[in-house]
Amino acid sequence: MSDILAIVDRTNTDDQLVDEIVRRHPDRVTVLVEDGQLDWGSDDSPRARALRDRLARLLAAIEQRTGAVVVGLAGSREQLRGWRFDRIVGGHDALPAL
């Protein structure tokens, strides 16, 4: 089993992120959305709706192109404390050990 953490940030690099995930041949993918300024899960603003639409397209692309299962969606690094991943892809900053 190969578990990957895919970090989605504000940059528009979804295609590159999916390409990197494809290269890793994962079995399972967890997606971390790094947008601490927005409660995108319950906010009904145009920005939050756009992010949810982006995530829906991204999750579908990950599953279609990799055959992996997207097992989770996290809104902060704190939600992933104690989780272990074989690889971490995406995001701008180095992610401390989870």
N, C-alpha and C positions, 0 to 999 in steps of 0.2 A: 504494500500500500504506500502511496505517495500522497502526502498532504501538503498543500500549498496555501499560503496566506497571500492574497492579492490585495494590494493597497490602492484604493481609488482616491485620488486627490482632486484639486480644483482644475488642474491642467486637463486639456482635452487630448489625452493619450490612450484612449480606450483601445484603439486598434493595436498599438504597440504593446499594451498590457496583455491583450489576448494572445498576440504573437509570442510573447515571452512565456505565457502559461502553456501554450501549445508545445513549445520547445522542451518543457519540463516533463511532459507526459504524466500529468497527475491523475490520481484516482478520485481525489476529493479536493475541493477548493472552498476556502472560507474567504469572504470578501469583507474588508474593512474600509468603511467610508470615512475619510478624514476631512470632515467639514464641521468642526467644533462650534461654529457660529450659527448653525442652523439646526433646528429640531425637525429634520426632513421627514421623519416618520409620521408626525401628526400635524405639521404646519400645512396650511392650504394656500400658501403664497405661490405666485408664479415660479419663483426660484425653486421652492421645495418640490412642486409638481414636475418641473423640468429635471431635477435631480432624480426623482423617482422614475421618470420615463427613461432617463439615461441608464439607471441601474437595471431596469427591466431588459433593455436592449443588451446591456453588458452581460448579465447573467445568462440570457438566452444564447449569446455568442459563445460564452465560455462552454456551456454544455454542448452546443452543436459542434463546435470546432475541436473540442478535446475529448468528448465522450465521458468526461468527469462529471461527478455530481457536485453541485454547489450545496454544501451542507450547512452554511450559515452566513449571516449578514450581521456585522457588528458596526456600531456607531462610534465606538471609542476603543482605544487600546486597553483601557481598564476592563472592558468586558472580556478581553482575551487573556487576562492574567492567569497563568498556570497552563495555558494551552501550549501544545508543541506542534511545530510545523517542520517539514523536511526542507522547505524553501520558502523564502519571502521575496515577492516580486512587486515592483511598482512603488510609488511614493517617492518623495524627494529626500526625506531624512532617513538615516539608518535607523532601523527599528531595534530597540534593546531586546535582549533575550526574553522571550515570552514563555 
